[in-house]
Amino acid sequence: MTTLALRDAGLDDLEAVVRVFLGCFRVTYAAHLPPRLVASMSDEAARSLWERALTSPGREVVVAQIDDEVCGVVGFEADGEEGWVHSLYVAPDAQGHGVGSALVRHAADRLLKAGCHRAYLWVFAENEPSVRFYARHGWTPDGVTRVEEPFGENEIRLFRSLEAAA
């Protein structure tokens, strides 16, 4: 890997973010999640989801670039003393090179600077590599679960004290 850079994303990044998201959803998720779930994400739905994320007040989206090519994305939001990491995706060919680690650390740092003391995120329970990844970064299950209608799969909520990261 050469130079990794993180920067705030804008609407002009929409197509690159969608490409990273769909690559991760269709390639990485395919190895760990039910085919029905993987097939459920259309190009149009992905574009709509990320257009909302990039324009939602209070939501921050940061992209990772290697040699000026977007290879990862994280979306997060501060809500008082709590923060949420809404999404973290790394292009399949950039996985395992520290991109996801840099993005999740960056989100935690920004949430801490925004006054958050703790942060939460949701992850598919069957996505064991992601659960392990987050565990390496101090995220632990807090016992809360959900099944969202569009996905129909169990998700677990992970928690992290941001003060411990400081």
Buried (B, 14 or more C-beta within 10 A) or exposed (E): EEEBEBEEBEEEBBEBBBBBBBBBBBBBBBEBBBEEBBEBBEEEEBBEBBBEBBEEEEBBBBBBBBEEEBBBBBBBBBEEEBBBBBBBBBBBEBBEBBBBEBBBBBBBEBBBEBEBBBBBBBBBBBBEEBBEBBEEBBBEBEEEEEEEEEBEBEBBBBBBBBEEBE
